[in-house]
Amino acid sequence: MADSAQHIDALLAEDRIFNPPPGLVENSNVMAWMRDHDIQTVEELYERAKNPNWFWPEVARDLVTWYRPHDKLLEWDRPFAKWFVGAEYNIAYDAVDRHAKSWRKNKVAFIYEGEPGDTRKITYGELAIEVNRLANGLRRLGVGKGDRVAIYMPMTPELPIAMLACAKLGAPHAVVFSGFSAAALRDRINDSGAKVVITADGFYRRGRVVNLKTLTDEAVEQAPTVQSVVMYQRLGAAAENVPWHPARDHWWHDLVAGESIECEPEHLDANDMLYLLYTSGTTGKPKGIIHAHGGYAVQTALTLKWVFDIKDEDIWWCAADIGWVTGHSYIVYAPLILGATSVLYEGAPDWPAPDRWWSMIEKYRVTTLYTSPTSIRMFMRQGEKWPQNHDLSSLRLLGSVGEPINPEAWIWYHKYIGGDRCPIMDTWWQTETGAHCITPLPVTPLKPGSGTRPFPGIQATVLDDDGNLSPTNTGGNLVIQTPWPSMLRGIYGDPGRFQEQYWSKYAVEYLAGDVTRIDNDGYFWVQGRADDVLKVAGHRLGNSEVESALVSHAQVAEAAVIGKPHEIKGESIVAYVVLNNGIEPSDELRSALRDHVAHEIGGIARPDEVWFVNDVPKTRSGKIMRRIVRSKAVGEPVGDISTLANPEAVEELDRAR
């Protein structure tokens, strides 16, 4: 790693700007679109895209198929928006049906590889058949327009098939990450009021079997709205003691047997709900973010087409999990709308060896890889010898998502994965935004660590707490100034929380919640969350959610949870725990509390460190001062503690360690 470190240090010292290859620029999708619209320069594109009434309908012409065109582009009753008002649409038609009726019928939609090495290729024609059969089977179970369906599945092709079948029926889906616990699944089922749960017997992870149906049953026991459970057989003979409830459970293969291979999509309002996706906030309760069919389809498809320059011959690999928004937007909906071929992988990135990804890129001739800084840092630690053992010359573009990428990781990624030739599209967006909002284009000069500029048609800036523009190179609050097509449409069942969290700080702007600065060239540098949200290995978790899990343990009175920098995961979870009277600290209890959090939320939330204290710093109103806890954990000055009700608790943090 010594040569690698010297190379990175040298490039950082140069403050180098990376220019895209001229051939990529000239042949890019965005340049072709500009030529078709007589736009001479990229700056002219950005300027003309400021007119939403021209830009969004114009780009939509090449991307989506309306059953009925819109009467009005936007209705904006802040904070509630409707896009393509009056249009009739169903995203499943563009993602599946139209390709199955075209020359793409025999084109591969998904190249699938399971962790044990099993593989499948699924064409658009085959995908349409499977989606239609499942949609018909779900309809027979009573699923119709507006019914919510929870999906708790591993990374197999049946997961996007389930999502698309729901979309075809107009039944909003709520996908729950398969690494979450039964309790987390239960909470999301109950909040959404799901009528049906689609799951699997299990899946493979790092060489072991995860029995998913057992967790599903545990959740459904306390979910009274669930009428049916549909189970896909992933493990088969490898499954152990799969529980079965004859009055409620249905094998996927039995449900679809004999169903018609035709199913006409519901003609929906373009603003009907497509899905709910639960994300953690600063309270202990996950919030269900609502996305709608029409505007979401337009912006996700456009950003993938322009940012990653997707063409028919490309092999696209978004190496995320579909349980998160990245997988929804850039594994399922946008690639399928564009008729792309995608790689879908079930397992861990470094199993059974650290070169699993690189061998797959070589094997399938992947042209574009989209992954997280957490993964890149993990591969950096393992060393460049692993990618260097493989032919990665098929790659032409790379991408980063999930958190700001540190410059060292950017440069390593560029050199050892991209061969010093592949531009890195460092994208900023959120579950709430639905699609890329700050991102380079293939024509953009790049600075390691910066997401460059807002995507055409997105108006963003940085404000101070008083609503004034932050000076150049001064950190402030990232805001989006005007509505955008793929924006969230609300928090399910909680419009007040939607208003308060995103739209109450400023007069008009959407508050993204990230501290950001803009440099002298107008490039955006996202620096991290302004609120108390943990980003662990690219996954977003609420501090309060982890604290709530700890306090639910019978021996815990109170907890303060913070994140501190971690070279691989981005942040590690550190918990300071106040025990009930009479309970003595012990290593056994520390281990039990870590396991308890994993059971309540999922393994991703397991604290890395648990420290026992007599009290945690709080304001006089009882709010835990996580800023002070975090400063102590990372060895920084704690600053002003005059507002604390218990200043003695600050030193208690040091004694605990």
Legacy VTK file of the C-alpha trace (Angstrom):
# vtk DataFile Version 3.0
C-alpha trace
ASCII
DATASET POLYDATA
POINTS 657 float
0.000 0.000 0.000
3.005 2.339 0.288
3.118 3.141 -3.444
-0.640 3.702 -3.440
-0.413 6.156 -0.529
2.425 8.082 -2.204
0.447 8.319 -5.453
-2.615 9.675 -3.635
-0.581 12.160 -1.606
1.077 13.469 -4.756
-2.221 14.026 -6.562
-3.783 15.715 -3.558
-0.808 18.037 -3.297
-1.405 19.073 -6.929
-5.039 20.086 -6.181
-5.674 18.391 -9.491
-8.745 18.752 -11.696
-9.620 15.647 -13.700
-10.955 16.386 -17.173
-13.185 13.822 -18.920
-11.846 12.081 -22.041
-12.767 14.089 -25.176
-14.297 11.064 -26.873
-16.618 10.450 -23.936
-17.716 14.083 -23.950
-18.432 14.251 -27.663
-20.350 10.954 -27.773
-22.273 11.406 -24.531
-26.057 11.317 -24.343
-26.219 14.818 -22.935
-24.183 16.274 -25.816
-26.377 14.459 -28.334
-29.468 15.953 -26.706
-27.892 19.403 -26.768
-27.149 19.086 -30.485
-30.743 17.994 -31.158
-31.978 21.112 -29.351
-29.467 23.519 -30.853
-27.801 24.168 -27.501
-24.224 25.238 -28.068
-22.609 25.024 -24.625
-23.096 23.253 -21.320
-23.639 26.624 -19.649
-26.473 27.307 -22.070
-28.004 23.954 -21.115
-27.946 24.863 -17.420
-29.460 28.261 -18.177
-32.268 26.957 -20.393
-33.069 24.187 -17.901
-34.020 26.896 -15.385
-37.320 27.100 -17.271
-39.154 24.034 -15.902
-42.159 24.447 -18.186
-39.871 23.883 -21.175
-37.193 21.575 -19.787
-39.063 18.781 -17.984
-41.779 18.173 -20.603
-39.121 18.266 -23.319
-36.884 15.628 -21.730
-39.930 13.522 -20.842
-40.750 13.083 -24.542
-37.905 10.606 -24.991
-38.310 8.824 -21.669
-41.891 8.010 -20.729
-45.177 6.980 -22.334
-48.239 8.807 -21.036
-51.662 7.193 -21.414
-52.907 10.775 -21.302
-50.657 13.878 -21.470
-50.550 16.425 -18.673
-52.682 19.550 -18.564
-50.317 21.450 -16.300
-46.714 20.761 -15.377
-46.773 21.654 -11.670
-49.188 22.414 -8.875
-47.261 23.748 -5.911
-49.139 24.203 -2.653
-46.072 24.309 -0.462
-45.000 21.818 0.761
-47.193 19.595 -1.415
-46.443 19.210 -5.113
-48.094 17.543 -8.088
-46.111 17.075 -11.298
-47.497 16.417 -14.778
-50.946 17.253 -13.478
-53.772 15.492 -15.302
-51.489 12.905 -16.927
-52.356 9.206 -16.782
-49.407 6.870 -16.384
-48.038 3.625 -14.973
-44.294 3.241 -14.514
-44.532 -0.540 -15.047
-45.519 -0.014 -18.668
-42.332 1.900 -19.452
-40.140 -0.382 -17.339
-41.429 -3.668 -18.739
-44.330 -3.743 -21.187
-43.076 -1.456 -23.918
-39.727 -3.284 -24.091
-41.450 -6.670 -24.234
-43.343 -5.382 -27.287
-40.175 -4.119 -29.015
-36.859 -5.473 -30.262
-35.702 -5.471 -26.630
-37.924 -8.472 -25.947
-34.854 -10.701 -26.270
-32.434 -8.268 -24.642
-31.163 -9.183 -21.165
-32.644 -7.017 -18.435
-30.834 -8.619 -15.465
-27.654 -10.648 -15.214
-28.046 -12.290 -11.822
-25.384 -13.939 -9.699
-26.101 -15.483 -6.325
-23.494 -15.559 -3.614
-22.878 -19.319 -4.034
-22.193 -18.695 -7.740
-25.537 -19.627 -9.313
-26.386 -17.418 -12.292
-29.387 -16.457 -14.412
-30.051 -14.107 -17.301
-33.542 -12.669 -17.633
-34.681 -10.976 -20.832
-37.250 -8.196 -20.996
-39.716 -10.645 -22.508
-39.207 -13.086 -19.645
-39.376 -10.273 -17.107
-42.752 -9.166 -18.481
-44.148 -12.677 -18.168
-43.014 -13.061 -14.548
-44.287 -9.611 -13.552
-47.666 -10.287 -15.156
-48.096 -13.707 -13.573
-47.301 -12.361 -10.114
-49.541 -9.316 -10.595
-52.411 -11.625 -11.529
-51.679 -13.828 -8.519
-51.637 -10.841 -6.164
-54.913 -9.631 -7.645
-56.396 -13.046 -6.830
-55.314 -12.463 -3.207
-57.331 -9.252 -3.211
-54.568 -6.746 -3.903
-55.810 -3.750 -5.849
-55.177 -0.071 -6.431
-54.120 1.696 -3.244
-53.423 -1.467 -1.202
-49.973 -1.444 0.388
-47.677 -4.445 0.004
-44.594 -4.950 2.178
-41.656 -6.648 0.440
-38.944 -8.256 2.595
-36.700 -10.073 0.166
-33.066 -10.761 -0.701
-31.273 -9.487 -3.786
-32.721 -11.879 -6.326
-34.616 -10.984 -9.529
-37.865 -11.785 -7.732
-37.461 -8.591 -5.680
-37.765 -6.202 -8.675
-40.432 -8.529 -10.128
-42.464 -8.076 -6.938
-42.038 -4.297 -7.025
-43.101 -4.090 -10.656
-46.104 -6.354 -10.118
-47.302 -4.051 -7.348
-46.718 -0.984 -9.520
-48.688 -2.561 -12.362
-51.688 -2.993 -10.038
-51.380 0.500 -8.582
-50.575 -1.043 -5.172
-47.815 0.959 -3.425
-44.946 -1.224 -2.253
-42.888 -0.762 0.896
-39.579 -2.591 0.506
-37.816 -3.390 3.777
-34.070 -4.107 3.717
-33.560 -7.849 4.247
-30.885 -7.130 6.866
-33.425 -5.471 9.157
-34.854 -7.297 12.160
-38.338 -8.649 12.672
-39.160 -5.684 14.907
-38.099 -3.203 12.222
-40.206 -5.069 9.648
-43.184 -5.113 12.013
-43.018 -1.363 12.581
-42.936 -0.662 8.847
-45.800 -3.072 8.111
-47.941 -1.473 10.788
-47.179 2.085 9.744
-48.038 1.354 6.123
-51.016 -0.886 6.924
-49.734 -3.499 4.488
-52.273 -6.066 3.306
-49.762 -8.575 1.944
-46.112 -9.365 2.731
-43.869 -10.835 0.029
-40.772 -12.586 1.379
-38.481 -15.580 0.808
-37.503 -18.652 2.757
-34.043 -17.120 3.107
-30.843 -16.124 1.370
-27.069 -16.468 1.521
-24.744 -13.989 3.211
-21.022 -14.582 3.731
-21.438 -18.291 3.291
-24.246 -18.728 5.787
-27.987 -19.070 5.439
-30.290 -16.321 6.705
-33.764 -17.693 7.463
-35.945 -14.798 6.356
-39.346 -16.471 6.737
-38.793 -16.978 10.471
-38.216 -13.245 10.901
-41.232 -12.487 8.712
-43.505 -14.636 10.865
-42.245 -12.959 14.020
-43.140 -9.578 12.544
-46.523 -10.614 11.157
-47.637 -11.972 14.532
-47.976 -8.337 15.627
-49.193 -6.905 12.309
-52.987 -7.231 12.205
-53.468 -5.735 8.723
-51.597 -8.586 6.993
-53.948 -11.038 5.304
-51.491 -13.036 3.193
-47.793 -13.874 3.050
-46.219 -14.864 -0.271
-42.914 -16.755 -0.012
-40.364 -17.181 -2.785
-38.284 -20.371 -2.562
-34.694 -19.159 -2.741
-32.968 -21.742 -0.536
-34.921 -24.876 -1.368
-33.258 -27.847 0.297
-30.822 -25.555 2.111
-33.683 -24.020 4.111
-34.117 -25.256 7.660
-37.524 -25.735 9.275
-39.357 -23.125 7.237
-42.470 -22.167 9.246
-45.790 -22.436 7.461
-49.291 -21.136 8.173
-51.710 -22.794 5.711
-54.498 -20.259 6.120
-52.201 -17.325 5.373
-49.080 -18.431 3.507
-48.653 -19.010 -0.228
-45.641 -20.315 -2.113
-44.768 -17.889 -4.909
-44.532 -20.696 -7.465
-47.970 -22.027 -6.500
-49.526 -18.561 -6.577
-48.395 -17.848 -10.148
-48.981 -21.345 -11.532
-51.598 -21.191 -14.243
-51.861 -17.396 -14.171
-52.076 -15.517 -17.458
-48.872 -14.113 -18.902
-50.813 -10.959 -19.823
-51.771 -8.211 -17.390
-52.748 -4.716 -18.477
-51.284 -2.021 -16.203
-53.731 0.095 -14.241
-54.143 3.528 -15.793
-53.151 5.713 -12.851
-52.948 9.388 -12.155
-49.302 10.395 -12.616
-49.339 11.548 -8.983
-50.630 8.284 -7.517
-48.298 6.720 -4.966
-45.699 4.349 -6.419
-43.971 3.357 -3.196
-43.246 4.052 0.437
-39.666 3.799 1.612
-38.877 4.073 5.289
-35.913 6.132 6.349
-34.712 7.035 9.820
-34.914 10.559 11.123
-33.954 12.372 14.292
-36.902 10.899 16.170
-37.104 7.223 17.069
-39.887 6.529 14.556
-38.933 5.710 10.951
-40.768 7.815 8.410
-42.415 6.548 5.249
-41.301 8.703 2.325
-43.878 8.824 -0.472
-42.895 8.778 -4.157
-45.304 9.005 -7.102
-45.273 7.398 -10.552
-44.869 10.179 -13.133
-42.348 12.756 -11.970
-40.199 10.079 -10.346
-40.026 8.117 -13.610
-38.944 11.173 -15.607
-36.154 12.360 -13.309
-34.702 8.968 -12.401
-34.548 7.909 -16.043
-33.091 11.223 -17.199
-30.384 11.322 -14.536
-29.251 7.777 -15.303
-29.234 8.471 -19.037
-27.236 11.685 -18.720
-25.070 11.232 -15.615
-23.962 7.675 -16.415
-24.403 7.981 -20.169
-26.297 4.685 -20.393
-26.461 3.239 -23.907
-27.922 0.012 -25.249
-24.582 -1.768 -25.313
-23.709 -0.937 -21.695
-23.612 -3.387 -18.798
-24.689 -1.325 -15.797
-23.956 -2.343 -12.206
-25.422 -0.379 -9.346
-23.887 -2.347 -6.470
-26.406 -1.226 -3.855
-29.206 -3.095 -2.119
-32.703 -2.619 -3.458
-33.834 -2.156 0.146
-32.465 1.395 -0.055
-33.496 4.193 -2.396
-30.392 3.779 -4.572
-31.628 0.316 -5.487
-35.181 1.492 -6.111
-34.108 4.264 -8.459
-30.971 2.897 -10.110
-31.331 -0.886 -10.018
-35.038 -1.191 -10.716
-36.889 1.747 -12.203
-34.463 3.949 -14.149
-32.412 1.162 -15.820
-35.561 -0.684 -16.849
-37.200 2.463 -18.232
-34.065 2.957 -20.356
-34.048 -0.691 -21.473
-30.600 -1.244 -19.938
-28.867 -4.475 -18.950
-28.049 -4.555 -15.226
-25.995 -6.810 -12.976
-27.782 -8.001 -9.830
-25.702 -9.658 -7.094
-26.984 -11.339 -3.941
-23.974 -11.466 -1.639
-21.233 -9.607 0.171
-18.696 -7.660 -1.922
-15.667 -9.485 -0.516
-16.997 -13.029 -0.257
-15.453 -15.537 -0.551
-12.429 -13.375 -1.431
-11.766 -9.622 -1.725
-11.853 -9.798 -5.527
-15.481 -10.991 -5.923
-16.603 -7.720 -7.517
-13.563 -7.434 -9.757
-13.985 -10.980 -11.022
-17.629 -10.224 -11.832
-16.728 -7.028 -13.683
-14.242 -9.018 -15.743
-16.685 -11.887 -16.293
-19.669 -9.789 -17.392
-17.685 -6.958 -19.039
-19.342 -4.347 -16.846
-19.032 -0.846 -18.309
-20.302 1.258 -15.393
-19.971 0.671 -11.639
-21.943 2.678 -9.073
-21.066 2.054 -5.424
-20.489 3.708 -2.048
-17.424 5.315 -0.468
-17.704 2.726 2.318
-17.094 -0.063 -0.193
-14.203 1.815 -1.781
-12.511 2.350 1.592
-12.908 -1.352 2.366
-11.253 -2.281 -0.929
-8.481 0.258 -0.312
-7.703 -1.445 2.981
-7.482 -4.836 1.268
-5.004 -3.447 -1.258
-4.831 -2.765 -4.959
-3.415 -6.241 -5.694
-6.953 -7.625 -5.816
-8.311 -5.463 -8.649
-4.954 -5.606 -10.414
-5.406 -9.362 -10.810
-8.392 -8.746 -13.103
-9.096 -7.141 -16.461
-11.232 -4.076 -15.677
-10.735 -2.478 -19.081
-14.457 -2.731 -19.916
-15.207 0.040 -17.396
-15.749 3.505 -18.848
-17.544 5.334 -16.005
-17.580 5.005 -12.224
-19.963 6.392 -9.632
-20.185 7.158 -5.934
-23.310 7.396 -3.764
-24.467 7.348 -0.155
-22.168 9.842 1.550
-19.458 12.353 0.633
-16.439 10.528 -0.770
-13.137 11.580 0.740
-10.523 12.672 -1.843
-8.141 9.833 -0.961
-10.799 7.224 -1.734
-11.794 9.103 -4.918
-8.249 9.025 -6.269
-7.711 5.363 -5.340
-10.986 4.458 -7.062
-10.017 6.465 -10.134
-6.561 4.869 -10.441
-6.979 1.259 -9.397
-10.540 0.573 -10.529
-10.879 3.109 -13.322
-7.339 2.756 -14.649
-6.824 6.561 -14.578
-9.288 6.843 -17.463
-12.815 6.561 -15.970
-14.513 9.728 -14.681
-16.208 9.346 -11.284
-19.773 10.608 -11.058
-19.968 11.610 -7.388
-23.710 11.944 -6.831
-25.561 13.697 -4.016
-29.200 12.849 -3.437
-31.459 11.381 -0.772
-34.352 9.018 -0.200
-36.392 12.200 -0.174
-35.138 13.571 -3.495
-35.700 10.275 -5.364
-32.960 10.936 -7.933
-29.619 12.674 -8.422
-29.738 16.384 -7.582
-26.069 17.412 -7.345
-23.812 15.501 -9.704
-21.296 15.825 -12.497
-22.180 15.049 -16.083
-19.721 13.139 -18.285
-18.721 16.540 -19.712
-17.817 18.020 -16.281
-14.252 18.638 -15.034
-13.987 16.824 -11.707
-12.543 17.678 -8.305
-11.994 14.719 -5.943
-14.543 15.000 -3.124
-16.956 17.392 -4.816
-20.311 16.532 -6.364
-19.704 19.511 -8.685
-22.986 21.243 -9.611
-26.756 20.769 -9.398
-28.185 18.663 -12.198
-29.810 20.720 -14.982
-33.252 21.802 -13.840
-32.351 21.597 -10.128
-31.972 24.916 -8.323
-29.864 24.501 -5.181
-27.746 26.728 -2.980
-26.303 27.057 0.544
-27.905 29.301 3.175
-26.904 30.330 6.672
-29.282 29.899 9.594
-30.837 33.290 8.915
-31.687 32.444 5.311
-28.877 34.439 3.727
-26.577 33.043 1.048
-23.492 31.583 2.707
-20.258 33.206 1.543
-18.043 31.247 -0.839
-16.182 28.410 0.880
-18.250 28.854 4.056
-20.311 25.945 5.266
-24.064 26.331 5.537
-27.321 24.491 4.995
-27.882 22.839 1.623
-31.308 23.737 0.223
-33.221 23.049 -2.970
-34.927 26.259 -3.993
-37.711 25.047 -6.286
-39.723 21.808 -6.627
-38.291 18.968 -8.726
-40.123 16.063 -10.427
-38.820 13.114 -8.351
-39.334 14.882 -5.026
-40.969 13.251 -2.025
-44.696 13.853 -1.843
-45.004 13.597 1.910
-44.459 11.404 4.951
-47.067 8.669 5.055
-49.757 9.486 7.586
-47.874 12.470 9.007
-48.203 15.707 6.986
-47.262 17.771 10.035
-43.910 16.037 10.344
-43.359 16.536 6.610
-43.901 20.266 6.961
-41.836 20.610 10.122
-38.822 18.568 9.077
-38.246 19.804 5.544
-40.071 23.083 4.983
-40.243 25.025 8.261
-36.764 26.551 8.502
-36.882 28.766 5.409
-39.591 30.677 3.592
-39.622 28.599 0.402
-36.654 26.239 0.207
-36.446 22.505 0.951
-33.979 21.854 3.796
-31.791 18.896 2.842
-30.174 18.598 6.267
-26.581 18.500 4.992
-23.842 20.982 5.767
-22.321 22.106 2.462
-20.016 24.744 1.020
-19.720 26.157 -2.489
-16.237 26.918 -3.789
-14.995 29.669 -6.103
-15.947 27.630 -9.198
-19.504 27.049 -8.005
-18.771 23.430 -7.052
-20.699 21.961 -4.103
-18.852 20.144 -1.295
-21.234 18.210 0.954
-19.634 17.833 4.380
-22.115 15.705 6.314
-25.397 15.737 8.188
-26.492 18.771 10.101
-28.889 16.746 12.228
-28.260 13.674 14.301
-28.398 10.915 11.734
-25.825 8.151 11.538
-24.401 7.019 8.203
-22.991 3.541 8.725
-21.612 1.754 5.661
-23.841 3.895 3.473
-26.960 3.166 5.551
-28.836 5.967 7.283
-29.947 5.340 10.865
-31.483 7.690 13.393
-29.550 8.209 16.623
-32.876 8.188 18.448
-33.860 4.893 16.831
-30.750 3.197 18.231
-31.248 4.918 21.601
-34.837 3.688 21.695
-33.663 0.144 21.056
-31.180 0.353 23.930
-33.706 1.817 26.345
-36.143 -0.975 25.477
-33.759 -3.351 27.291
-35.024 -4.059 30.802
-31.754 -3.034 32.469
-31.246 0.301 30.667
-32.558 3.643 31.906
-31.148 5.999 29.296
-28.784 6.086 26.335
-26.947 8.577 24.150
-25.804 7.366 20.737
-23.394 9.150 18.425
-21.313 8.347 15.383
-17.594 8.838 15.163
-15.410 8.648 12.049
-14.494 5.174 10.862
-12.066 4.566 8.009
-14.140 1.797 6.453
-17.769 2.324 7.446
-17.795 6.109 7.399
-19.154 6.198 10.941
-19.094 3.732 13.809
-21.842 3.695 16.419
-20.849 4.587 19.978
-23.383 4.249 22.801
-23.218 5.721 26.297
-25.651 3.817 28.505
-27.147 4.660 31.910
-28.229 1.489 33.711
-31.175 1.116 36.047
-30.464 1.360 39.751
-28.890 -1.756 41.176
-27.610 -3.030 37.827
-23.855 -3.454 37.672
-21.893 -2.899 34.460
-20.189 -5.929 32.950
-18.672 -7.110 29.708
-21.490 -9.649 29.462
-24.105 -6.895 29.656
-22.178 -4.805 27.119
-22.299 -7.713 24.685
-25.970 -8.365 25.438
-26.886 -4.744 24.699
-25.094 -4.841 21.337
-27.018 -8.007 20.462
-30.259 -6.452 21.672
-29.916 -3.500 19.286
-29.168 -5.871 16.425
-32.313 -7.813 17.245
-34.488 -4.702 17.505
-33.243 -2.903 14.384
-30.819 -5.109 12.462
-27.142 -5.983 12.420
-26.213 -2.722 10.710
-27.250 -0.850 13.904
-25.151 -2.945 16.320
-23.038 -0.464 18.350
-19.292 -0.789 17.919
-18.711 0.541 21.417
-20.888 0.544 24.547
-19.778 2.591 27.567
-21.530 2.670 30.936
-22.051 6.065 32.590
-24.054 7.436 35.508
-25.563 10.208 33.394
-25.399 11.782 29.944
-25.216 15.543 29.237
-28.693 17.070 28.893
-30.210 20.497 28.558
-32.628 21.759 31.178
-35.478 20.670 28.957
-34.118 17.108 28.989
-32.657 16.990 25.483
-29.482 14.921 25.218
-26.612 17.071 23.971
-25.165 14.695 21.402
-22.827 17.409 20.146
-20.989 17.276 23.473
-21.040 13.488 23.612
-19.605 13.329 20.113
-16.882 15.865 20.889
-15.769 13.815 23.873
-15.776 10.593 21.852
-13.482 12.016 19.160
-11.275 14.044 21.512
-12.404 17.513 20.445
-13.182 20.528 22.679
-16.765 20.399 23.944
-17.348 24.140 23.689
-20.034 25.949 25.647
-21.721 23.803 28.303
-23.575 26.616 30.070
-26.946 25.320 28.917
-26.443 21.906 30.522
-28.556 20.860 33.471
-25.837 18.412 34.565
-22.355 19.678 33.550
-20.745 16.997 35.745
-21.895 14.423 33.179
-19.295 15.727 30.718
-16.379 14.415 32.740
-18.302 11.220 33.368
-17.899 10.463 29.654
-14.103 10.439 30.023
-14.157 8.204 33.089
-16.323 5.649 31.300
-13.625 5.000 28.715
LINES 1 658
657 0 1 2 3 4 5 6 7 8 9 10 11 12 13 14 15 16 17 18 19 20 21 22 23 24 25 26 27 28 29 30 31 32 33 34 35 36 37 38 39 40 41 42 43 44 45 46 47 48 49 50 51 52 53 54 55 56 57 58 59 60 61 62 63 64 65 66 67 68 69 70 71 72 73 74 75 76 77 78 79 80 81 82 83 84 85 86 87 88 89 90 91 92 93 94 95 96 97 98 99 100 101 102 103 104 105 106 107 108 109 110 111 112 113 114 115 116 117 118 119 120 121 122 123 124 125 126 127 128 129 130 131 132 133 134 135 136 137 138 139 140 141 142 143 144 145 146 147 148 149 150 151 152 153 154 155 156 157 158 159 160 161 162 163 164 165 166 167 168 169 170 171 172 173 174 175 176 177 178 179 180 181 182 183 184 185 186 187 188 189 190 191 192 193 194 195 196 197 198 199 200 201 202 203 204 205 206 207 208 209 210 211 212 213 214 215 216 217 218 219 220 221 222 223 224 225 226 227 228 229 230 231 232 233 234 235 236 237 238 239 240 241 242 243 244 245 246 247 248 249 250 251 252 253 254 255 256 257 258 259 260 261 262 263 264 265 266 267 268 269 270 271 272 273 274 275 276 277 278 279 280 281 282 283 284 285 286 287 288 289 290 291 292 293 294 295 296 297 298 299 300 301 302 303 304 305 306 307 308 309 310 311 312 313 314 315 316 317 318 319 320 321 322 323 324 325 326 327 328 329 330 331 332 333 334 335 336 337 338 339 340 341 342 343 344 345 346 347 348 349 350 351 352 353 354 355 356 357 358 359 360 361 362 363 364 365 366 367 368 369 370 371 372 373 374 375 376 377 378 379 380 381 382 383 384 385 386 387 388 389 390 391 392 393 394 395 396 397 398 399 400 401 402 403 404 405 406 407 408 409 410 411 412 413 414 415 416 417 418 419 420 421 422 423 424 425 426 427 428 429 430 431 432 433 434 435 436 437 438 439 440 441 442 443 444 445 446 447 448 449 450 451 452 453 454 455 456 457 458 459 460 461 462 463 464 465 466 467 468 469 470 471 472 473 474 475 476 477 478 479 480 481 482 483 484 485 486 487 488 489 490 491 492 493 494 495 496 497 498 499 500 501 502 503 504 505 506 507 508 509 510 511 512 513 514 515 516 517 518 519 520 521 522 523 524 525 526 527 528 529 530 531 532 533 534 535 536 537 538 539 540 541 542 543 544 545 546 547 548 549 550 551 552 553 554 555 556 557 558 559 560 561 562 563 564 565 566 567 568 569 570 571 572 573 574 575 576 577 578 579 580 581 582 583 584 585 586 587 588 589 590 591 592 593 594 595 596 597 598 599 600 601 602 603 604 605 606 607 608 609 610 611 612 613 614 615 616 617 618 619 620 621 622 623 624 625 626 627 628 629 630 631 632 633 634 635 636 637 638 639 640 641 642 643 644 645 646 647 648 649 650 651 652 653 654 655 656
